[in-house]
Amino acid sequence: MTEHSAHLAFPARMPDVWHPGSMALLALAGVAIAALGAVIPARAAARQTIARALRTEWRPTK
């Protein structure tokens, strides 16, 4: 469908290299890694007091 709308001709071997199942698994793994990368620091910051969280964010310039 995409190849017809953009007037592209993909090689016939392209579906053999990128299987839909493995691509879906890679996409889900990417979402899971991104979610963990956001949740872990957020939980650590939520356990701190506001003053301590702000103090760790601010770095004085020299």
N, C-alpha and C positions, 0 to 999 in steps of 0.2 A: 504494500500500500504506500509506504513512504517513498519507495524508489520510483513509483509512477508519478507521484505529485511533484517531486523535485527533479524529475527527468534524469535520475541516476541509474546506472547499471552496475549492480553489485556482482562480484564474481560468484559463480555457482558454488564454489567451495566455502563461501562465507558462513552458511548455516552449519557446516561441518565443524568449524572452528569454535563458534560461539553458540553453544547449546542453550536454549531458553531456560531450562531447569537450572543450569549452573549460573547463568546470569541472574536469575531471580534469587538464588542463594547468595550470590555475591552482593546484590543490592540489599538484601535483608541483613547481611552481616555488616555492611557499611552503616546502615541505620542503627543497628544495635551498638556498634562501636561509638558512633556519634552521640547516641543517647547516654551511654555510660560516661563518655567524656564530659558531658554536661551535668549529669546528675551527681557524680562523685564530688566535684568541687562545690557544687551548690549545697549539698548536704553538709559538707564540712563548714561552709560559711554560715549555714543556718543554725548550727550549734553554738556559734560564737556570739558574744555580745556585739551590739552595733559599733561601739567604740573600738573594740579590738578588730573587727572586720574592716573598718575604715582605716585603722592604723596600718594594717598589713597591705592595704591597697596603695597608700600614699608613700611615695619614695622621695626624699628630699633631693633636689638637684645640687650639684657641686659647682 
